[in-house]
Amino acid sequence: MSLFKARDWWSTVLGEKEEFDQGCLCLADVDNTGNGQDKVIVGSFMGYLRIFNPHPVKTGDGAQAEDLLLEVHLRDPILQVEVGKFVSGTEMLHLAVLHSRKLCVYSVSGSLGNVEHGTQYQIKLMYEHNLQRTACNMTYGSFGGVKGRDLICIQSMDGMLMVFEQESYAFGRFLPGSLLPGPLAYSSRTDSFITVSSCRQVESYKYQVLAFATDADKRQETEQQKLGSGKRLVVDWTLNIGEQALDICIVSFNQSASSIFVLGERNFFCLKDNGQIRFMKKLDCSPSCFLPYCSVSEGTINTLIGNHNNMLHVYQDVTLKWATQLPHIPVAVRVGCLHDLKGVIVTLSDDGHLQCSYLGTDPSLFQAPKVESRELNYDELDIELKELQKIIKDVNKSQGVWPMTEREDDLKVSAMVSPNFDSVSQSTDVEVGADLVPSVTVKVTLQNRVALQKIRLSVYVQPPLVLTCDQFTFELMAPEMTRTVGFSVYLKGSYLPPELEGNAVVSYSRPTDRNPEGIPRVSQCKFRLPLKLICLPGQPSKTASHKLTIDTNKSPVSLLSLFPGFANHHGIIDLWLITNELIIRLQEYFEKQGIKDFACSFSGSMPLQEYFELIDHHFELRINGEKLEELLSERAVQFRAIQRRLLTRFKDKTPQVSIITVISLADAVEENQDNLFQSFTRLKSATHLVILLIGLWQKLSADQIAILEAAFLPLQQDTQELGWEETVDAAISHLLKTCLSKSSKEQALNLSSQLSIPKDTSRLKKHITLLCDRLAKGGRLCLSTDAAAPQTMVMPGKSSIHHNSWNRDTLKKFKL
């Protein structure tokens, strides 16, 4: 047990899947017993109101049935609970409950039971106020210096303060320039309301100024006010703290002065009555709640601050005096007297963990044994580390996470693509042209050996290919059962997809004796769509813009044998798709002939210049999109400012001046996003082609090609925050400093830990060129840490056998 763990005195969990916030906890003698013992009052967003009187038999006990005095369901979500003198004609304490559209005040009382069941508690509604505006929070106090009673002030979501003098509504005032509501507190010493506006500044408003200011129903300035006969709502003082505030608390432990505490997102502040900073403290962790609770020595104040690291810190002014561990993240903290135990700390989490604890320590009886000091041999440790990494790598290659028999026998997924087009095309809302776009049917079959549940089939294809249905759900599949689903695929868009490969992924649960809910598993299979789905052959062209030569070591094959479905069609196709399809069909052809040593190679120059042009075009669209979004943000801010002024001055008129500019900029952003998406698709196609040519050029293995694909194709889609250029540059830089490094000096270079959009693409293009150069000089791609030394190799063209050349002219029947 941790030395600084909070000592659990009493705890419980409230309800199931209920939510709570900082206003949902209150400690007070709500039933007016007069013995100084507080009760714990908790309200939830589900509308449940609970009152506890904890009295554990021994320290650490959970909640007993008799600890819960009252539990009622008020139906409406409870935003805040407070206890004060809210009923006229009496100074008894009553409970105020704030709902989003209603304020209710209850009396809580207990009656002695007739038998041994003890005292029975009930609440009685004294009065309620229906709110015309949605409430955010409330505060209470003796506004205006009234004696013997408390008034309530509610802040609405649109920045209006509504003051209630117990059973009657007094007035409502809008805070000037309010955009979003902030925390609200009342200072009795200065008779002021303190809040933090959306401008990130603390603001103070005098109650008397609020009372005599313009009524909320007449928000605009009248002619009489302009002439000086009325009073405007003006702020008493402001202080810019530069961050949003989580809570405000005002304390006064002596008659001479009071302090205003403000908890920010990164700091907490202590202010004087006039808004001057008394002190501030920068917090190490993100805070969640706080409570200034006492003054131990003259001129100092102790404060409890909870944070998102499950810690509760005790500060004396700015000095950390104690830190204690909590079992949850507190969203509300209070200190009270429970069961004759003073200073009990009560914390509440957002999911309903309520705990009463106190500060203390448990001495640790464990003493760590002395460690024999010896000098470490770092060379031996380095060798041992490399051996262990090699063992781990070999194990990961030889076996997966689950045993193969158990994984594969649960569910078998297979996909079959129809060789013919659908008789009636399933394409809708296509953007290719006036001609009817064909569709092809794909059937996915699920065969399970054991009982499975919660089966969900998701199908993915590369855009602009689309599916008629991409999600299928089965609640239960009995053992030895077969399910088949079908869907159609067609091209929707005026550009080509980067791949013709689709993926069917099945997630399911396999129930076991120990876990009836089932163990989650995933299975998948891939399928290839036919080339004719996206292209049609056309007339031969002798003036080709680009030319690729693919060498093979076998006799030539007729194109009609490789592409039998293209005898009577015409159209345009991407260079990558036809090149890849050609190699695949050649491999399939020679496999059917029983030839196992068929191989392709590439001895031409790498088309890096054309590849770099696509990169520059894609990067230019990203930069243009960033500029358009910045400009749109600026114009939107200007538009909101104009709109606010016009709505204030002319109630029935709306601004039409700058909305045309905002709409045109939004259209430009949307058009640029469409162009960027198409450019990224073309860039992925070109990247696939470059990887294919590098693999044929250097005769790379499947593992090495997989490393290239991981480096060059890390993203399914790029955004302004994380784009293709910076991600690929980081991956290639890592390869250049590890397996493709020329010296140990290069390996010592540190890469940047943050990815951001570069200024230009010169660095990326330099690294791609350098990678091709290193591969040409004998470098080999691998992921192990001990393979950084260059390897000797035979340069392409020296020993490769070129019995036949497949080039662009041979394929000139296809328009590229």
MOFENPE-V766234 format. One record per backbone hydrogen bond with DSSP energy under -0.5 kcal/mol. NH is the residue of the N-H (numbers start at 1). CO is the residue of the C=O. E is the energy in kcal/mol with one decimal. If there is no record, write none. Layout:
# MOFENPE-V766234
nh->[NH NH]
co->[CO CO]
e->[E E]
This chain:
# MOFENPE-V766234
nh->[5 6 7 8 9 9 10 11 12 14 15 20 24 25 26 28 30 32 38 38 39 40 41 41 42 43 44 45 47 49 50 51 52 53 60 61 61 63 67 68 68 69 69 70 72 74 74 76 78 79 79 80 81 82 84 86 90 94 95 96 96 97 98 99 99 100 103 104 105 106 107 108 109 111 113 118 120 121 122 124 126 127 129 131 131 135 136 137 139 141 143 145 146 150 151 152 153 154 155 156 157 159 161 162 162 163 163 164 165 166 168 170 171 173 175 178 185 187 188 191 192 193 194 195 196 197 200 202 203 204 205 207 210 211 212 213 213 214 216 218 219 226 227 228 229 230 234 236 237 239 241 241 242 246 247 249 251 254 259 260 261 261 262 263 264 264 265 268 269 270 271 272 275 278 279 281 283 288 289 291 293 293 294 300 302 303 304 305 306 307 308 310 312 313 314 315 315 316 317 317 318 319 321 321 322 324 325 326 330 331 332 334 336 338 338 341 342 344 344 345 346 346 347 347 348 349 350 352 354 354 355 355 356 357 357 358 365 368 372 378 381 382 383 384 385 386 387 388 389 390 391 392 393 394 395 396 397 398 399 407 408 409 410 411 412 413 414 416 418 422 425 440 441 442 443 444 445 446 447 448 449 449 450 452 453 454 455 456 457 458 458 459 460 465 466 468 472 474 477 480 481 481 483 485 487 489 490 491 492 492 502 503 504 505 505 506 507 507 508 509 510 511 512 518 519 520 521 523 525 527 529 533 534 535 538 541 544 550 550 551 551 552 553 561 562 563 566 567 569 573 578 579 580 581 582 583 584 585 586 587 588 589 590 591 592 593 594 595 596 601 602 608 611 612 613 614 615 616 617 618 619 620 621 622 623 624 625 626 627 628 629 630 631 632 633 634 635 636 637 638 639 640 641 642 643 644 645 646 647 648 649 650 651 653 662 663 664 665 666 667 668 669 670 671 672 673 674 675 676 677 678 679 680 681 682 683 684 685 686 687 688 689 690 691 692 693 694 695 696 697 698 699 700 705 706 707 708 709 710 711 712 713 719 727 728 729 730 731 732 733 734 735 736 737 738 738 740 741 747 748 749 756 765 766 767 768 769 770 771 772 773 774 775 776 777 778 779 787 791 795 798 799 802 803 803 804 806 806 807 811 812 814 815 815]
co->[2 325 358 6 7 356 356 61 354 352 13 350 21 22 41 39 28 29 36 337 28 52 26 39 50 24 48 19 44 72 42 70 40 67 9 9 58 11 64 64 65 51 67 51 49 47 72 74 44 77 98 98 23 96 94 84 87 84 106 82 94 104 80 97 102 77 129 97 127 95 124 30 122 120 118 115 111 69 109 107 105 105 103 101 129 100 155 155 153 151 141 142 143 85 141 164 139 162 137 160 134 156 173 154 160 161 171 152 168 164 165 163 163 161 159 175 194 192 186 187 187 205 185 203 183 201 197 239 195 237 193 191 206 207 208 209 210 231 172 215 216 222 223 225 224 224 232 204 204 202 200 239 200 263 263 261 259 257 251 271 249 259 269 247 262 267 244 281 262 279 260 276 272 270 270 268 266 306 306 304 291 302 302 297 294 315 291 313 289 311 286 307 324 305 322 303 313 319 301 315 316 316 314 319 314 312 4 310 328 348 348 346 344 336 341 338 340 336 341 357 334 344 345 355 332 353 329 349 12 352 347 353 10 345 355 7 363 366 370 376 377 378 379 380 381 382 383 384 385 386 387 388 389 390 391 392 393 394 395 403 404 405 406 407 447 411 445 443 441 439 423 489 420 487 416 485 414 483 412 481 409 410 410 477 509 475 474 507 472 456 505 470 503 462 490 488 457 455 452 448 448 478 446 444 442 440 466 438 464 490 527 460 525 458 503 523 456 505 521 453 519 509 515 515 510 518 508 506 504 502 500 530 531 531 813 812 542 548 806 549 601 804 599 558 558 559 563 564 566 815 574 575 576 577 578 579 580 581 582 583 584 585 586 587 588 589 591 590 594 551 696 606 607 608 609 610 611 612 613 614 615 616 617 618 619 620 621 622 623 624 625 626 627 628 629 630 631 632 633 634 635 636 637 638 639 640 641 642 643 644 645 646 649 650 658 659 660 661 662 663 664 665 666 667 668 669 670 671 672 673 674 675 676 677 678 679 680 681 682 683 684 685 686 687 688 689 690 691 692 693 694 695 695 701 702 703 704 705 706 707 708 709 722 723 724 725 726 727 728 729 730 731 732 733 734 735 735 738 743 744 746 754 761 762 763 764 765 766 767 768 769 770 771 772 773 775 774 784 778 793 795 795 800 552 801 552 550 804 805 807 809 811 571 813]
e->[-1.2 -2.7 -2.3 -0.7 -0.6 -2.5 -2.0 -0.9 -2.5 -2.6 -0.6 -1.4 -1.8 -0.6 -2.1 -1.7 -1.9 -1.8 -0.5 -3.0 -2.5 -2.5 -3.1 -0.6 -2.8 -2.0 -1.7 -2.6 -1.7 -3.1 -3.0 -2.2 -3.0 -2.7 -1.0 -0.6 -1.7 -0.9 -1.2 -0.6 -0.9 -2.1 -0.9 -1.5 -2.3 -3.4 -0.7 -2.8 -2.0 -0.6 -3.1 -1.1 -2.0 -2.1 -2.1 -1.5 -1.0 -2.9 -2.7 -3.2 -0.5 -3.3 -2.7 -0.6 -3.3 -0.5 -2.4 -2.6 -2.5 -3.2 -2.3 -0.6 -2.2 -3.1 -0.7 -0.8 -3.3 -0.6 -2.3 -2.1 -2.9 -1.3 -2.7 -2.0 -0.5 -2.9 -2.8 -1.3 -2.3 -1.8 -1.7 -1.9 -1.0 -3.1 -3.3 -2.1 -3.0 -2.7 -2.7 -2.5 -2.6 -1.5 -3.7 -3.0 -0.6 -0.5 -2.8 -3.1 -2.0 -1.4 -1.6 -2.6 -1.0 -2.5 -2.6 -1.5 -2.2 -3.0 -0.7 -1.1 -1.7 -2.8 -3.0 -2.3 -0.8 -2.2 -1.6 -3.3 -3.1 -2.0 -2.3 -2.5 -2.0 -2.5 -1.7 -0.6 -0.8 -0.7 -1.7 -1.8 -0.6 -1.9 -1.5 -1.3 -2.3 -0.5 -0.8 -3.4 -0.8 -1.9 -1.8 -0.6 -1.4 -3.5 -1.1 -2.5 -2.2 -0.7 -3.0 -2.4 -3.3 -0.6 -2.3 -2.6 -0.7 -3.0 -1.0 -2.1 -2.8 -2.9 -3.0 -3.2 -1.6 -3.3 -1.7 -2.2 -2.9 -3.2 -1.3 -2.3 -0.5 -1.8 -0.9 -1.8 -3.2 -2.6 -2.6 -2.4 -2.3 -2.0 -2.3 -1.0 -2.6 -3.0 -3.1 -2.8 -0.6 -3.0 -2.5 -0.7 -0.6 -2.1 -3.2 -0.6 -1.4 -2.2 -2.1 -3.3 -0.7 -3.4 -1.3 -2.5 -1.9 -0.6 -2.1 -1.7 -0.7 -2.3 -0.6 -2.9 -3.2 -0.6 -0.5 -2.5 -2.0 -1.4 -0.6 -1.4 -2.5 -0.8 -2.3 -0.5 -3.8 -2.8 -0.5 -1.8 -0.5 -0.5 -0.5 -1.0 -2.1 -2.2 -2.0 -2.5 -2.4 -2.0 -2.0 -2.3 -2.3 -2.0 -2.1 -2.6 -2.3 -2.4 -2.3 -2.4 -1.8 -2.0 -2.1 -2.4 -2.8 -1.8 -0.8 -0.7 -3.0 -0.5 -2.1 -2.7 -2.7 -2.9 -0.5 -2.0 -0.5 -3.1 -2.6 -2.5 -3.1 -3.4 -2.3 -1.9 -0.7 -1.6 -0.7 -2.2 -2.2 -2.3 -2.4 -2.6 -3.2 -0.5 -3.1 -2.0 -2.7 -1.9 -2.5 -2.0 -2.3 -2.9 -2.6 -0.8 -0.8 -0.5 -2.5 -2.3 -2.0 -2.4 -1.8 -0.6 -2.4 -0.5 -3.5 -2.4 -3.0 -3.1 -0.6 -3.8 -2.4 -0.5 -2.2 -2.6 -1.9 -0.6 -2.0 -1.3 -2.2 -0.5 -3.1 -2.7 -1.9 -2.0 -2.6 -1.5 -1.7 -1.0 -1.3 -1.3 -0.9 -0.6 -4.9 -0.6 -2.8 -2.0 -1.1 -0.6 -1.4 -3.2 -1.4 -0.6 -0.5 -2.3 -1.9 -2.1 -2.6 -2.5 -2.3 -2.1 -2.4 -2.4 -2.2 -2.4 -2.4 -2.3 -2.4 -1.9 -1.8 -1.1 -1.2 -2.5 -0.6 -2.5 -0.8 -2.4 -1.6 -2.9 -1.6 -1.5 -1.8 -2.7 -2.2 -2.3 -2.6 -2.5 -1.9 -1.7 -2.5 -2.4 -2.4 -2.2 -2.2 -2.4 -2.3 -2.1 -2.5 -2.6 -2.3 -2.2 -2.5 -2.2 -2.0 -2.2 -2.5 -2.3 -2.0 -2.5 -2.7 -2.5 -2.0 -2.6 -2.7 -1.5 -2.3 -3.2 -0.6 -1.4 -2.0 -2.5 -2.4 -2.3 -2.4 -2.4 -2.0 -2.5 -2.3 -2.5 -2.4 -2.1 -2.0 -2.3 -2.6 -2.2 -2.2 -2.5 -2.4 -2.0 -2.2 -2.4 -2.2 -1.9 -2.6 -2.3 -2.4 -2.0 -2.5 -2.5 -2.4 -2.6 -2.5 -2.3 -2.2 -2.7 -2.6 -0.7 -1.6 -2.3 -2.0 -1.6 -2.0 -2.6 -2.2 -1.9 -3.0 -2.3 -2.3 -1.4 -2.7 -2.3 -1.8 -1.9 -2.8 -2.3 -1.8 -1.8 -2.5 -1.6 -0.7 -0.7 -2.6 -1.2 -1.1 -1.1 -1.3 -0.5 -2.5 -2.1 -2.1 -2.3 -2.2 -2.4 -2.3 -2.1 -2.1 -2.6 -2.3 -2.1 -1.4 -1.3 -2.6 -0.8 -1.2 -0.5 -1.8 -0.5 -0.5 -1.4 -0.7 -1.4 -3.5 -0.5 -0.7 -1.4 -1.5 -2.4 -0.7 -0.6]
